[in-house]
């Protein structure tokens, strides 16, 4: 069965989020990028409590493309240690999953 994932990434700027997301979609590394333009994150960095305004990006792709997606983000984002995580999509609308497969040029029967 085809394993689709949703990659979660945060960016320090909306422009950066848009630029990288558009590249990932154009190259068929992801089928869809959803950008939540503004979130506030609270975290520890170098033992200091920090608050940052960020953009949250959700990327729909296939598990086999994760390393490429991660590489593109790491090479092009401004963060020293960017959040790049993923969750496996366990199920969903078959027509949507078929569309993911089509956009990513993959065969859903694999």
C-alpha positions in Angstrom: 0.0 0.0 0.0 1.2 3.5 -0.8 2.3 5.4 2.3 1.4 9.1 2.2 2.6 11.4 4.9 2.0 15.0 6.1 5.2 16.9 6.7 5.1 19.6 9.4 7.5 22.5 9.0 7.8 25.9 10.6 9.4 28.9 8.9 10.6 32.2 10.2 9.0 34.2 7.4 6.0 33.9 5.2 8.1 34.7 2.1 10.4 31.8 2.9 7.5 29.5 3.4 5.9 30.5 0.1 9.2 30.3 -1.9 10.1 26.8 -0.6 6.6 25.5 -0.8 6.1 26.6 -4.4 9.4 24.9 -5.4 8.4 21.6 -3.7 5.0 21.6 -5.5 6.5 22.5 -8.9 9.1 19.7 -8.6 6.4 17.2 -7.6 8.1 16.5 -4.3 4.8 17.4 -2.6 1.3 17.4 -4.0 0.0 20.2 -1.7 1.5 22.8 0.6 -0.8 24.5 3.1 0.6 27.6 4.8 -0.8 28.9 8.0 0.7 32.4 7.8 1.0 33.2 11.5 1.5 31.1 14.6 3.2 32.0 17.9 5.7 29.4 19.2 7.0 29.3 22.7 10.2 27.1 23.2 13.5 26.7 24.9 16.6 27.6 22.9 20.1 27.6 24.5 18.3 27.4 27.9 16.4 30.6 27.2 12.6 30.8 27.0 11.9 32.2 23.5 8.7 33.3 21.7 8.7 33.6 17.9 6.2 34.5 15.3 6.4 31.8 12.6 4.5 30.3 9.6 3.3 26.7 9.8 3.5 24.6 6.7 1.8 21.3 6.1 3.0 19.3 3.1 1.3 16.2 1.6 3.7 13.8 0.0 4.8 10.1 -0.1 7.2 8.6 2.4 9.7 7.8 -0.3 10.0 11.6 -1.1 10.5 12.7 2.6 14.4 12.8 2.4 14.2 15.0 -0.7 11.6 17.3 0.9 13.7 17.5 4.1 16.9 18.3 2.1 15.2 21.1 0.1 13.9 22.7 3.3 17.2 22.4 5.2 19.2 23.9 2.3 16.8 26.8 1.8 15.4 27.8 5.2 16.9 30.3 7.6 16.7 28.2 10.7 19.7 26.5 12.1 17.5 23.6 13.4 14.2 23.7 11.5 11.2 21.7 12.7 10.7 19.0 10.0 8.5 16.2 11.2 5.9 14.0 9.6 2.9 11.9 10.4 1.7 8.9 8.3 -1.7 9.4 6.7 -3.5 6.2 7.7 -6.6 6.7 5.6 -8.9 9.2 4.0 -10.9 10.1 1.0 -9.9 7.6 -1.8 -10.3 10.2 -4.5 -8.0 12.6 -2.6 -5.4 9.9 -2.1 -5.6 9.0 -5.8 -5.0 12.6 -6.6 -1.9 12.7 -4.4 -0.6 9.7 -6.2 -1.3 11.2 -9.6 0.3 14.5 -8.7 3.4 12.8 -7.3 3.5 10.5 -10.3 3.1 7.4 -8.2 1.1 4.1 -8.6 -1.3 3.7 -5.6 -1.2 -0.1 -6.0 2.4 -0.3 -4.9 
